[in-house]
Amino acid sequence: MNRNADFPAPTLISLGNSHLEVFEAGRENRGNPILLCHGWPELAYSWRHQIPALAAAGYHVIVPNQRGYGNSSRPAKVEDYDIAHLTGDLAALLDHFGYEAATFVGHDWGANVVWSMALLHPARVTRIINLALPYQPRTPVPWIEFMESVFGPNNYFVHFNRQPGVADAVLDAHTDCFLRNLFRKNQPPAPPEPGMMINLATAAAPAGDPVMSDADLAVFIAAFEQTGFTASINWYRNMDRNWHILAEVDPIVRQPALMIYGAHDMIPPSENLADFVPNVEVLSLDSGHWIQQEKPEETTRAILDWLAVRQTA
């Protein structure tokens, strides 16, 4: 991994039946943990701009490559990527470090895991900062069925589930092109295309500007060329299983929370976020979807400022 020189070296941590590749900073700040959870198709490296600033501000920063990513466990069974396993990994990571609870920060799919962490392991979460993806209330029918009825069969969530292996093969065959075309900013507004992920993997001329340098992009390309995309896409293939897992869980997130939107993200702000997250504050940055990489200084400042006035949950 030819990462930024300031990025921490990894440690492979055994969690019993799985292991996670974890990057740490600020070990001298033990007792003040903050866990950063990446999205898809990203890595712990997506937090490279925030890690040193959080450590300098007094936090023990713990950033895993989550299950299915990098050198972390990549089990073969689809159901091993459900929300019980994903949040269970984070709870086990707290146990490993001897922490009862921590502040959690998530982006994209990582935000979904953090919201679910607050539902399934509420005592382990003191504060929440999520980027891009607001809390997703349970739909009247399972999520993929609901999304298919609204967006049609070629929506990538639906496609990943209804045509297993098809998108995986295309992305694996065009890893460089896919990631180069996906990590863009300043894109003209447009509705999502049917099969957008496959289209991006084969598009010759992406819209907008690169989010990151070629050197940083190379870190992501090398990782997914090594692992392929199936394990990470399996997170999507558990959407309906997650819908059932959360059926009997109290749906209210009671911890203090900060929701950071990208003003130009195709994911719209939630209209009823405060109904499910009553202690939430909302901030919008002049950004697309890849908020903490596109606007690193602004994101870091927003996180530190919010944490500074909420020293206790």
Salt bridges, closest charged atoms under 4 A:
GLU24 OE2 - ARG27 NH2 3.14
GLU24 OE1 - HIS60 NE2 2.68
GLU42 OE1 - HIS107 ND1 2.89
ASP80 OD1 - HIS85 NE2 3.66
ASP82 OD1 - HIS85 ND1 2.85
ASP89 OD1 - ARG67 NH2 2.83
ASP95 OD1 - ARG124 NH2 2.84
ASP108 OD1 - HIS289 NE2 2.78
GLU148 OE1 - ARG162 NH2 2.98
ASP168 OD1 - ARG237 NH2 2.68
ASP176 OD1 - ARG180 NE 3.05
ASP214 OD1 - ARG180 NH1 3.23
ASP216 OD2 - ARG48 NE 3.25
ASP250 OD2 - ARG254 NH2 2.74
ASP265 OD2 - HIS289 ND1 2.90
GLU281 OE2 - ARG310 NH2 1.92
ASP286 OD1 - HIS264 NE2 2.50
ASP305 OD1 - ARG301 NH1 3.05
